[in-house]
């Protein structure tokens, strides 16, 4: 039997094989050739061994991965997969065999191996499951529960609502589905863009997988077989967005040491033996670190231990409970049925076995079938579990089965999801504001029918609706001082008048069109004012208790940092009836004077520049300036008050056309090849920046044959 690897003009691999197993092997091999360094970084991250070649900067993650027992969970899930679904387990093995076959060639192409002295290692059958776990462990934002606990402790329970928004540590997406009644062909269109940390190489791999059973294009996760999130089989297509569901819990544990090991206090009032062992983490350039791994009946202890925390009570620790650790199921049984799907009924049935992350799925087929549903495992448990860590020794916090996943319909032929409250509302706590979803809907309603060629214009819209509360405060400022009143509101004192420079800046911003365009000097001025307001709020004594989080692991601290929290919740904080006695009008006035005194001299793109993550900083790139902002449809996330740089943004864009798959299109931020300096490493970046998408090509005669391999079952 023969497998063939073709490439299109963008270097995207198109694979053709005689069977499903051979195709999986080819997918693993070509991914290893194109992205060997990325694959090995992700393998080591899943095992908690990345500090062995990346050094101390990777240590905090490695400790979390070890203590959360990611590799052990992946092993357990794969062993369960072999029992429950041997065909999928064998398919995963074939992919791993392909990775192992391709790694030597791929490592020879990638300069990072030489720079670090790292040799490619052997992949195990469970490695793809470990990569999936590591990629999504923080996806649901369980560290936000640590933030809420601190906010409630210092500010009261109303702080949960004030600060409830998608922040810098979460991942999101835009996605929209148009039925045939809203398109020029009479067939559905699906489009969207996942928002993740922008990485180089990218987190998504454009690929085509073809064999006698199926022929699918889509965006794969490097290191994981198949096409999980965004795909088109020719007769049915699908896309996902983050449902923002809460499905991981943190438990405060009371632990004690005994002569036999460690015990944990349980709800029955008794102390029960906990699992305990030690592991050694190797650190490049430093002595190794021995860590203690403890697991109670709730889950692995990821913070603290029998001796407690540095800044917390003795014998207090935090255990993480997450569905795959409990069920030994990562949802990999979804992957092959997705590839074999022909209708939305097939897609729906496939996603019934999905586990995590919990997503909203949109799908359509060529017969007019439509699907809009939530998929994933959300445990049934007490409401308090969702909000903050709960006491493991008190009854009432155990898991009692799982939620049914909701379905939704379309409104006038359109469904839009952008991480706002929607069908998944009963399953979560913090959702994105409705601005992106509302804007997409508004734009789509401006015309009755759409074509695939029209939709990329939606991806790049820069209107910033969340600017309204700050601009409303600006409008309330006067050029002359306020007269003191006898009955003034408790958080407002008489406000001095504005200097001519501040009044001019106020008037300029009030006439601004509220678009975060790359070339806009007004957008730059707005961003400078916003950051000044955020910094002043963060420095206010009323919030001082939140400036120093407890001694939690470094990898979790972004969720507990006060300034980013204020930056992303600013519209709530400025709109609330009262804010802990803070005079917000005076805060805005002082920030306006500050910016007017030293206004920005350039455009938004001068400071709002792409800041991709690289495991090993290498070749220096002059990264481009960007349009957009966190609450724009073009979601390129700055962190107000901290930086204008954008580390998060559209990790891919796609338009799936159900009338003609070859009329579909896609793009990633950099390119198909993960090797620096290669022809297809960054060749898609100019299109990505402009909002253009590359065409999907499925005609084999228009592709270049690169590799032919004889395989044997």
C-alpha positions, 0 to 999 in steps of 0.5 A: 500500500502507498501513502502520498504527501502533496503540498499546495502553494502554501506548503500545506500538506495534503495526505492520501493513503489506502487506509485509515491507519496508514493515513494516521501514520502519514499525518504523524510523519509529516507533522514531525517533519514540519514541526519536530521542535514544536512536537518535542516541546509539547511532549516535554510539557505534557511530561513535566520535563521541559525545564531539562532543556529550556531551563528554570523559566519552564520549571513552574509549569513542569511542577504543575504538570507533575503534581497534576499528574498529566502524564499518568492521566494520559496513560490511564485514558489511553489504557481505557481507550484500548478497552472501550474503543480499540480501533481509535487506540490503534489509530492513535498508535499509528499516528505515534509511529508516524511521529517517531518515524519522522522525528529524525528528519524533522529534528535535522531541519530544526536549528533549536535542537542543536541550540539546546543540545536536545535529541528527539525522544520516543513518543508513547501511544499516550503522548497525543493524549498528554499533549491534549491535556497539557494544551487545555489544562488551563483552558477552563481557567480554574485559577480564576477560582483562586482570584475569586476567593481572594476578591470575596475575602477582601471585597465581598461576594459582589466582587465576583460579578464586578470582575466577571469577564474573560481575561488575559488567561482565557482562550476564546473564539468567534464563530458564526453559522449562516443557513442557506436562506442567508447565502447567495448559493442556498447552502450554508456557510460557517466561519470563525477564528479561534483566539489563543496565545499566538505561538510560533510555530502556530497552535493550528496546522492546516492539513488534508486527510484523504483515504477511501473512507473520507476526505477532510480538510481542516485545522489540526492540533500538532501532536494529535491525530485527526481534525478536532476543532474545525473541519470540512468533509465535503458534505458537512463542516463544523467549527467550535468556540469556547463555551466558557463552561466551568468543569474543574474544581479546586478543593482545600485539603487538610493533610497530615503526615503519619509514619506511613505517609500522608492522610487527608481529612474527608467529609466523613470526618475521618483521615484517609490515606493519600497517594504519595511519591516523589519525583525529580525534575531536571533543570538545565544549568541548575541542580535538579529539584525533588518534588512531592506528588500527593493525590487525595480522593478529590484529586492531585494536590497542585498547591501546598501540602501537609506543611501548608502554604508559605502565606497560608495556614499550616496543613492546608493544600489545594487539590484539582479535580478534572474530568479525565482524571475521574472518568479516564476519558479524554473524548478521543472516541470523537475524532474518527467519527468526525472524519467519517461524518457525512451529515450534521447528525453524524457530527452531533453523534460524534460530539456526544463523546466529547470531553474537554474542552467544553465547546459550542459546536456549529455545523452544517451539511449539504442537505440543509442540516444545521447544528448548534450545540454544547459538547463536553463533560461538565460535572453536576455539583454544588454552585459554590464549587464553580465560584471558588475552592471548597473545603474537601472535609465538608459534605456537599461538594462531591460530583453527582454525574454530569450536565446534559449539554444544551442545544440552541437554534438559529435566529433568522438563519444566523447563529453567532457565538463569541464566548458570550452567555448563550446556550452554555450560560447554565454551565459557567461563571465568567463569560465574554461581554456580548460586544463581539457577538452583538457586532457580528450579528449587526454586521451580518444583518446589514445584508440579506445574503452573503458569499464565502468571499464576503465573510473575511470582512467580518473577521477584521472589524475593529469597532470597540463597544466596550469603550462606552463607559470610559467615554461616558465618564469623559463626557461628564467632565467639564472645563470648569470646576464642579461646585461642592454639593451637600448631598453628593454621592459617596464616591464623588468629590468636587472635580477640578476643571480641565486644563486646555490640553485635557479638554482638547483630548476629551473632545477629540476622544468624544468625536472618535469613531471607536474603531481600533484601527492600526493607523488611528492616532485616536485609538492610540490616545484612547488606549493610553487613557484607558491604561492610565485609568486602569493603573490609577484604579489598581493603585487605589488603597481600596484595592490594596489587599489584592495587589499581593496574591498568596504564594501560589505557583508562578504559572498561575499568577496571571489569573491573580494579577490585579492590573489585568483583572481591572483592565479586562473588567474596566467597563463593569467597574466604571459602570457599577453604581458604587465601587468601594468608595473610589471616586471614578470621575476624579480617577478619569479626570486625573488620568486624562490630565496625565495623558494630555500632558504627554500624549502618544505621538504615534498610531495604535499599531506603533505600540499594539504589536504582535508578541508571539510566544516561542519556547526558545527565543531565536531569530529576531523578527520585527513583529508587525503592528496590529489593528483590533483589541480584546473586545473587537471582533478582530480580537487582538488582546492588549492588557490595559494598564500593563502592555499594548503588545498582543500575545493573544489573537486569531490563531487561525481564520476559516470560512467553510462553504457547503456549496463548494468546498474549493470555495472555502478558505483559511489562514494561520498567523505564520505558515505551514512549516515550523522551521525558521527561515524555511519558505513556508515559515511565515509566508501567510503572515502578510495575508493574516495581517490584511485579513485575507484568507488563502484558498483551499485547494483540493484538486490533486492535479493542482498539488505538488507530489512531495513524498511517496511511501510504501506502507504495510498495514 
